[in-house]
Each structure stands twice: as C-alpha cells, then as structure tokens.
C-alpha cells in the first residue's frame, strides 16, 4: 500500500471554473473551424444567445444542459469531453502512460481476472457489469489509491478492462493531486 486514503476527498470544484473551461474550449473550437456563433448555433440546433452565453463563461452565468453540450460538440465534430477538458485533466492524461502506478494497478489483475472482467462486460447485464467494475476498483484500491482514483479506475474498467482500469486510476489520482495543490495554493494566498 502507498499509504493513500481511500476515503473520499472533499474538493472545492467551483462551477465557475468549469464554466470558464467550457467557454474557452467552445470558443477555441468554433474559431479554429472558422464558424460564427450563428453558424455553430444553427448546426447544433441551439440559439445564438446560448452559444454567446456559454462562451461568456462564469461572468455570463451560462449553465447548459448536458444535451446542449452534446449538440455543440457534435456540430464541432468532437467528443463532448473536449469541451470540458481543462489543463489539469490534459496533464493527467499525458502523465498517465509513463506512471509507475499504471504498472502497479495492472499487476493486481491476473490474466484470468482480465478475461473474467471482459466476459462480464460483454454480457450486457448490469449486475455483471457491476462485478467487472468492482474487480477493477479493487485492483486500484489494493494499490492504495484515493477514492477518486478508484472511481476513475471503475470507469476505465467499464470501458477497457486492464489498461483502462490502470489509466483511469492514474488519471483520477493525478487530477486529484493537481486540484489539491491548486486548493492549497489558493488557501495560502
């Protein structure tokens, strides 16, 4: 065990920060494609006022429905994840493959367990999917990951057992560490 807590960590994750990330990413993607707000709105089936409000970030107080984010992403030809992707998340993605923790998590999954997880997920049965996810979460927990990393490992397991489990855990762990550093820095100011 690495001594990390598996207890959930209460974070201050201000909605305003996510709104500003969405605003930055939406504006960047739209501009890169040479689209006006009117053109994007028409392509997405939303109003220009909605696009304008979302690009205004936290100062505009836009709080979109998930369906709006999905429609805008589709109109831009990207995954909705990219509209919410911040610097900390991107850093976590880039650091994960080189991480020793990836090997640690994967070492807690045998070939037989991986095959069992895949079989359970292929079944399409919710109860079996839950068992597969639990196996991946247990592998992350065994290495001493935090609750957020365990949750991310579970998501990774549901998508791609094994490497997805490990990458999910490391991304969750790295992201949490960066957010905690940010909070500490804000508290010191």
JOSUL-V763872 format. One record per run of one state. SS is the DSSP state (2 for helix, 1 for strand, 0 for the rest). FROM is the first residue (numbers start at 1). LEN is the number of residues. If there is no record, write none. Layout:
ss: <SS/SS>
from: <FROM/FROM>
len: <LEN/LEN>
This chain:
ss: <0/2/0/2/0/2/0/2/0/2/0/2/0/2/0/2/0/2/0/2/0/2/0/2/0>
from: <1/15/33/37/45/48/56/57/60/66/77/80/85/87/97/100/108/111/123/126/143/147/160/163/189>
len: <14/18/4/8/3/8/1/3/6/11/3/5/2/10/3/8/3/12/3/17/4/13/3/26/1>
